[in-house]
């Protein structure tokens, strides 16, 4: 097809508009501001970009000086996945904890307060919540990021979360469509496959997404997963059958469709990010999320040029790119109007609204489940944390555990952290001496070395307190077993309060 110079300019601006790139640093680099001025409509933030609420507000103000309606996106699920509080741990429990409480009013309030804090820093698009039903307890990437394994519970809390977040003027991006819960592979590393039949997908995976759509979610994020029952050849992110046929036409969704990170190996390792991005837009996606690992101007230009070239050669209809860009701009306009309507609440001021500051800790306390099989008095505790390798979505830079919170309550607390290795239990027993052992695990059911260490420590010290800060899959063990349903900072505080009271 032939494209005139005028059309080329329009196509180039549209190609920039559909990108959601990241960058390095805590201030906006010149190249990013320049591209925003040229038509880039969205920017993605990660933990590397944030040091404090005030700094973040200044950063978003920089971007808005170039474009008032720029979308500033972040992956802020709360719980284990936090970017806003990446250095200290989240002030909010994650989805599994909220699902364990099963109070949709509480979920709404937690999401609204999280949204209020994001809006106060100038962030207006949150790549959350995860609507995945955690039907596979060995799932290496979802786990505590899900509200739970019960479909209806996941649906009602997804809806409550969407409504709460958007009540604060922050657009929700419900993920990972059509459902990442039944996978055994992390799509950051490879392409997962779900072999569920259509009846199962409709009765389980799709239900929370339908609830999110009914609640008005402004965006939906696609999953890099292969579902042969829906499309035997392409992952959902690149599938016209799934994004256009199912999501747009059958389910009637008219909001923004965002891809998961295109640099994830499920796409980059199979299709490459340029071809993958073209295929995603052609399939029905409206926005390309990239920048978690690729965060430079070259990446933006490569993707922009790949999209323009695809239009020029006819493999991507110009109308499809224009429609995608229009949906991005429509969401940007909604967030701008929401910010104006909120007035001072979106101005970058720090602080908490009355009565909501502690909602995260309140929720974390309510999510704790304690099982006692013996009377224990904790004196001079030794906190032994068995630390697995964190999945990429969570990241390994966010601190977790309860050694710090417990030491604040019981100053004679000592602690050690243990990774997989020979005789972990022996090392713990030697280091703890005659102190009460508090053994902290995370998804113990997924790590045989952790279970083995737990068995050996309990055999030698039956008075041990066990704290599970991941998915509480196994039967409660220890003289006292505490399940926090997540590893957010507030979850550690809630568990420490229980232990200090023993």
C-alpha positions in Angstrom: 0.0 0.0 0.0 1.1 3.6 -0.6 1.2 6.0 2.4 1.5 9.7 1.8 3.8 11.9 3.9 0.8 13.2 5.9 -0.4 9.7 6.6 3.2 8.6 7.5 3.2 11.3 10.2 -0.1 10.0 11.5 1.0 6.4 11.4 4.2 7.3 13.2 2.3 9.1 16.0 -0.2 6.2 16.3 2.7 3.8 16.5 4.2 5.8 19.4 0.8 6.1 21.0 0.4 2.3 21.4 3.7 1.8 23.2 4.1 1.7 27.0 7.9 1.8 27.5 10.0 2.0 30.6 13.2 3.9 31.2 16.1 4.1 33.7 16.5 6.6 36.4 14.3 8.6 38.8 13.9 11.6 36.5 12.5 11.5 33.0 15.4 11.3 30.5 15.5 13.8 27.6 14.8 11.2 25.0 11.6 10.1 26.8 10.3 13.7 27.1 11.0 14.2 23.4 9.1 11.1 22.4 6.2 12.1 24.6 6.1 15.4 22.8 6.0 13.5 19.5 3.0 11.3 20.4 4.1 8.7 23.0 1.0 8.5 25.2 2.0 6.1 28.0 5.1 5.4 30.2 5.6 2.4 32.5 7.2 2.8 35.9 9.1 0.2 37.8 10.8 0.0 41.2 14.1 1.4 39.7 12.2 4.6 39.0 10.9 5.3 42.5 12.6 6.4 45.8 9.8 8.3 47.5 6.2 9.6 47.0 7.6 13.2 46.6 10.2 12.1 44.0 7.5 10.1 42.1 5.2 13.1 42.1 8.0 15.3 40.6 8.7 12.7 38.0 5.1 12.4 36.8 4.9 16.2 36.8 7.9 16.3 34.4 6.0 14.0 32.1 2.8 16.0 32.3 4.6 19.1 31.4 5.1 17.5 28.0 1.7 16.0 27.7 -1.1 16.7 30.2 -3.0 13.5 29.6 0.0 11.1 29.5 -0.7 7.6 31.0 1.7 6.8 33.8 1.4 3.1 34.4 2.8 0.9 37.2 2.6 -2.7 38.3 1.4 -2.1 41.9 -0.6 -5.1 43.0 0.1 -4.6 46.7 1.2 -7.6 48.6 4.2 -9.4 47.2 4.3 -7.2 44.0 5.0 -3.6 44.8 6.9 -0.9 43.0 5.7 2.0 45.1 7.3 0.5 48.2 9.8 -1.8 46.6 12.5 -1.0 49.2 10.4 -1.6 52.3 7.6 -3.9 51.4 4.0 -3.0 50.8 1.6 -1.3 53.2 -1.2 -3.4 51.7 -1.7 -7.2 51.7 -2.1 -8.9 48.4 -5.0 -10.6 46.7 -4.7 -14.0 48.5 -4.9 -12.2 51.9 -8.0 -10.3 50.8 -9.6 -13.4 49.4 -8.9 -15.2 52.7 -10.8 -12.5 54.6 -13.5 -12.6 51.9 -15.0 -9.2 52.7 -15.6 -7.4 49.4 -16.1 -4.1 51.2 -12.6 -4.4 52.6 -11.1 -5.3 49.2 -12.8 -2.2 47.8 -11.4 0.0 50.5 -7.9 -1.4 50.2 -7.9 -0.9 46.4 -9.3 2.6 46.8 -6.7 3.6 49.3 -3.9 2.1 47.2 -5.4 4.0 44.2 -5.5 7.2 46.2 -1.8 7.0 47.0 -1.0 6.3 43.4 -3.1 9.2 42.2 -1.4 11.5 44.7 1.9 10.6 43.1 0.5 11.2 39.6 0.1 7.5 38.6 -3.1 6.9 36.7 -2.9 3.4 35.3 -2.3 0.3 37.4 -1.5 -3.0 35.8 -3.7 -4.7 38.4 -5.6 -6.7 39.7 -4.8 -10.2 38.9 -8.1 -12.0 38.1 -6.4 -15.4 37.7 -8.1 -18.3 39.5 -5.2 -20.1 41.2 -6.4 -23.6 40.2 -2.9 -25.0 40.1 -1.3 -24.7 43.6 2.1 -25.3 42.0 1.8 -22.3 39.8 5.2 -20.6 39.9 4.1 -17.1 39.0 0.6 -16.5 40.3 0.1 -18.0 43.7 -0.5 -15.3 46.3 -1.2 -12.8 43.5 -4.6 -14.6 43.0 -7.6 -14.0 45.2 -7.8 -17.8 45.5 -8.7 -21.1 43.9 -12.5 -20.5 44.1 -13.9 -19.0 40.9 -16.8 -17.1 42.4 -14.6 -15.7 45.2 -12.0 -14.5 42.7 -14.8 -12.9 40.6 -16.4 -10.9 43.3 -13.1 -9.6 44.7 -11.8 -8.8 41.3 -14.9 -6.6 40.7 -14.5 -5.0 44.1 -10.9 -4.2 43.5 -11.6 -2.7 40.1 -14.3 -0.5 41.5 -12.2 0.6 44.4 -9.2 1.5 42.3 -11.1 3.4 39.7 -13.0 5.3 42.4 -9.7 6.9 43.1 -9.3 8.0 39.5 -6.8 5.3 38.6 -7.6 3.0 35.7 -7.5 -0.7 36.5 -5.9 -3.2 34.1 -7.3 -6.6 34.9 -4.9 -9.5 34.1 -3.9 -12.0 32.7 -6.6 -12.7 30.1 -7.9 -15.3 29.6 -6.5 -16.7 32.8 -2.9 -17.6 34.0 -3.9 -19.6 37.1 -3.6 -23.2 35.7 0.0 -22.9 34.5 3.1 -24.7 35.7 5.5 -22.6 33.7 6.5 -18.9 34.3 5.9 -17.0 31.1 8.8 -14.8 32.0 11.0 -17.8 31.1 9.0 -19.9 28.6 5.6 -20.2 26.9 3.1 -21.9 29.3 0.3 -24.1 27.9 -3.1 -24.7 29.4 -4.9 -27.8 28.1 -8.2 -27.2 29.7 -11.3 -27.7 27.6 -13.7 -25.0 26.5 -16.2 -25.8 29.2 -13.6 -25.5 31.9 -12.2 -22.2 30.5 -15.7 -20.7 30.4 -16.7 -21.9 33.8 -13.5 -21.1 35.6 -10.9 -18.8 33.9 -13.3 -16.4 32.2 -15.7 -15.7 35.1 -13.5 -13.2 37.0 -12.8 -11.3 33.8 -16.5 -11.1 33.1 -17.0 -9.7 36.6 -14.2 -7.1 36.0 -15.8 -6.0 32.7 -19.2 -5.7 34.4 -17.4 -3.5 37.1 -16.1 -1.3 34.3 -12.4 -2.1 34.2 -10.8 0.4 31.9 -8.1 -2.1 30.7 -7.5 -5.8 30.4 -4.0 -7.3 30.1 -3.4 -10.3 27.9 -1.5 -13.4 29.0 1.5 -15.0 27.1 -0.1 -18.4 27.4 -1.1 -21.0 24.8 -4.7 -22.3 25.1 -5.2 -24.9 22.4 -8.9 -25.0 23.0 -9.1 -21.4 21.9 -6.1 -21.1 19.5 -3.8 -24.1 18.9 -1.0 -22.1 17.4 -0.6 -18.6 19.0 -0.4 -17.4 22.6 -3.3 -15.3 23.8 -1.4 -12.0 23.3 -0.9 -12.7 19.6 -4.2 -14.5 18.9 -7.0 -12.8 16.9 -9.3 -15.6 18.0 -8.8 -14.7 21.7 -8.3 -10.9 21.7 -10.8 -10.0 18.9 -13.0 -13.1 18.6 -13.5 -13.9 22.3 -12.7 -10.7 24.2 -14.0 -8.0 21.8 -16.8 -9.7 19.9 -18.1 -12.5 22.1 -17.6 -10.9 25.5 -18.2 -7.4 24.2 -15.3 -5.7 25.9 -14.7 -2.2 24.5 -11.9 -0.9 26.8 -8.1 -0.9 26.3 -6.4 -4.3 25.7 -2.8 -4.2 27.0 -0.2 -6.9 26.4 1.9 -8.3 29.2 5.6 -7.4 28.9 6.7 -8.2 25.4 10.3 -8.8 26.5 9.2 -11.8 28.5 10.7 -14.9 27.0 7.4 -16.5 26.1 7.2 -13.8 23.3 10.7 -12.5 22.9 12.3 -15.9 22.7 9.8 -17.2 20.2 8.7 -14.3 18.0 11.0 -11.4 18.9 9.6 -8.2 20.3 9.3 -6.4 17.0 7.3 -9.2 15.2 5.5 -10.0 18.4 4.4 -6.4 18.8 3.1 -6.2 15.2 1.2 -9.5 15.7 -0.3 -8.3 19.0 -1.7 -5.1 17.5 -3.0 -7.0 14.5 -4.6 -9.6 16.8 -6.5 -6.9 18.7 -4.2 -5.5 21.4 -4.2 -1.7 21.7 -1.1 -1.1 23.8 2.3 -2.8 24.0 3.8 -3.1 27.4 7.6 -3.1 27.2 10.3 -1.8 29.5 10.7 -4.2 32.4 13.9 -5.4 31.0 14.3 -3.2 27.9 14.3 0.5 28.9 16.0 2.6 26.3 15.2 4.8 23.4 16.4 2.3 20.9 13.7 -0.2 22.0 11.0 2.5 21.5 12.3 3.4 18.1 12.6 -0.3 17.0 9.0 -1.0 18.0 7.7 2.3 16.4 9.5 1.6 13.2 8.4 -2.1 13.1 4.7 -1.0 13.4 5.1 1.7 10.7 6.8 -0.8 8.4 4.1 -3.3 9.0 1.5 -0.7 8.0 3.5 0.3 4.9 3.9 -3.3 3.7 0.3 -4.2 4.5 0.7 -6.8 7.2 -0.9 -4.5 9.7 -4.0 -2.6 8.6 -3.6 1.1 9.1 -7.2 1.2 10.5 -6.3 -1.3 13.2 -3.3 0.7 14.4 -5.4 3.9 14.3 -8.2 2.2 16.4 -5.6 1.0 18.9 -4.1 4.4 19.3 -7.6 6.0 19.6 -8.4 3.6 22.5 -5.1 4.6 24.2 -5.9 8.3 23.9 -9.5 7.7 25.1 -8.2 6.2 28.3 -5.7 9.0 28.7 -8.5 11.4 28.4 -10.5 9.6 31.0 -7.6 9.7 33.5 -7.1 13.4 32.8 -10.7 14.2 33.5 -10.7 12.0 36.6 -7.6 13.9 37.9 -9.2 17.3 37.3 -12.5 16.2 39.0 -10.5 14.9 42.0 -8.8 18.3 42.4 -6.2 18.5 45.2 -6.4 14.7 45.8 -4.4 14.2 42.6 -1.9 17.0 43.0 1.0 15.0 44.4 0.4 15.8 48.1 1.6 13.2 50.5 -0.3 11.9 53.5 -3.3 9.8 54.2 -7.0 10.4 54.2 -8.6 10.2 57.7 -9.6 6.7 58.6 -7.9 4.9 55.7 -4.2 5.1 56.6 -4.1 1.8 58.4 -6.6 -0.1 56.2 -3.7 -2.3 54.8 -2.6 -3.4 58.3 -6.3 -3.9 59.3 -6.7 -6.2 56.3 -3.4 -8.1 57.0 -4.4 -8.7 60.6 -7.8 -10.1 59.5 -6.1 -12.4 56.9 -3.9 -14.2 59.5 -4.9 -17.7 60.4 -3.5 -19.3 63.6 -3.5 -23.0 64.4 -2.3 -24.0 67.9 -1.4 -27.6 68.8 0.5 -26.8 71.9 1.0 -24.1 74.4 4.1 -22.0 73.6 5.7 -19.1 75.4 8.0 -17.3 73.0 11.1 -15.9 74.7 14.3 -14.7 72.9 13.0 -15.9 69.5 15.3 -17.0 66.8 13.7 -16.2 63.4 15.0 -18.6 60.7 13.8 -17.5 57.3 13.9 -20.1 54.5 14.2 -18.0 51.4 13.3 -19.3 47.9 14.4 -17.6 44.7 11.7 -15.0 44.0 9.8 -15.1 40.7 10.5 -12.2 38.3 7.1 -10.6 38.8 7.8 -10.3 42.5 11.5 -9.5 42.2 14.1 -10.2 44.8 14.8 -6.6 45.8 11.7 -6.3 48.0 12.4 -7.3 51.6 10.0 -9.8 53.3 9.7 -11.8 56.5 9.1 -10.9 60.1 12.5 -10.6 61.7 12.3 -6.8 61.7 8.7 -6.5 62.9 9.3 -9.1 65.6 12.5 -7.4 66.8 10.5 -4.2 67.1 8.1 -5.9 69.5 10.6 -8.4 71.2 14.1 -6.7 71.2 15.9 -9.9 72.1 15.0 -11.4 68.7 17.9 -12.8 66.6 17.6 -14.0 63.1 19.2 -15.8 60.2 18.3 -16.4 56.5 18.8 -19.7 54.8 18.8 -20.7 51.1 18.7 -24.2 49.6 21.8 -26.1 50.6 23.1 -29.1 52.7 21.8 -29.6 56.2 19.8 -26.4 56.5 18.1 -27.7 59.6 21.4 -28.5 61.3 22.5 -24.9 60.7 19.3 -23.5 62.1 19.4 -25.7 65.2 23.1 -24.8 65.9 22.4 -21.1 65.4 19.3 -20.9 67.5 20.8 -22.5 70.7 18.1 -22.6 73.4 16.0 -19.9 71.8 12.4 -20.5 70.5 12.7 -21.2 66.8 10.3 -19.2 64.6 10.6 -20.9 61.2 9.4 -18.7 58.3 8.7 -20.3 54.9 7.2 -19.1 51.6 5.3 -21.7 49.5 6.9 -24.6 51.4 4.8 -27.1 49.3 6.7 -26.0 46.2 10.2 -26.5 47.6 11.3 -30.0 48.8 14.4 -28.6 50.5 12.2 -26.3 52.6 9.9 -29.1 53.6 12.8 -31.3 54.5 14.3 -28.6 56.7 10.9 -28.0 58.3 10.6 -31.7 59.1 14.0 -31.9 60.7 13.6 -28.8 62.8 10.2 -29.9 64.1 11.5 -33.3 64.9 14.2 -31.7 67.1 12.2 -28.8 68.4 8.5 -29.6 68.5 7.8 -26.2 70.2 8.8 -24.4 67.0 6.5 -21.7 65.6 5.9 -22.0 61.8 5.0 -19.0 59.7 3.9 -19.6 56.1 4.0 -16.4 54.2 3.1 -17.8 50.8 0.3 -20.1 49.7 -0.7 -22.2 52.7 -1.0 -25.5 50.8 0.2 -28.0 53.4 -1.5 -29.0 56.6 -0.6 -26.6 59.5 2.5 -27.8 61.4 4.4 -26.7 64.4 3.3 -25.9 68.0 1.8 -22.8 66.5 1.2 -22.4 62.7 0.6 -18.9 61.3 -0.6 -18.4 57.8 -0.3 -14.8 56.6 -1.5 -15.4 52.9 1.3 -13.2 51.6 4.7 -11.6 52.3 3.9 -7.9 52.3 5.4 -5.8 55.1 2.1 -5.5 56.8 1.7 -9.3 56.7 5.0 -9.6 58.6 3.8 -7.1 61.1 0.5 -8.9 61.6 2.3 -12.2 62.2 4.8 -10.6 64.6 1.9 -9.3 66.7 0.6 -12.8 67.1 3.9 -14.2 68.1 4.7 -11.4 70.6 1.3 -12.2 72.2 2.1 -15.9 72.7 
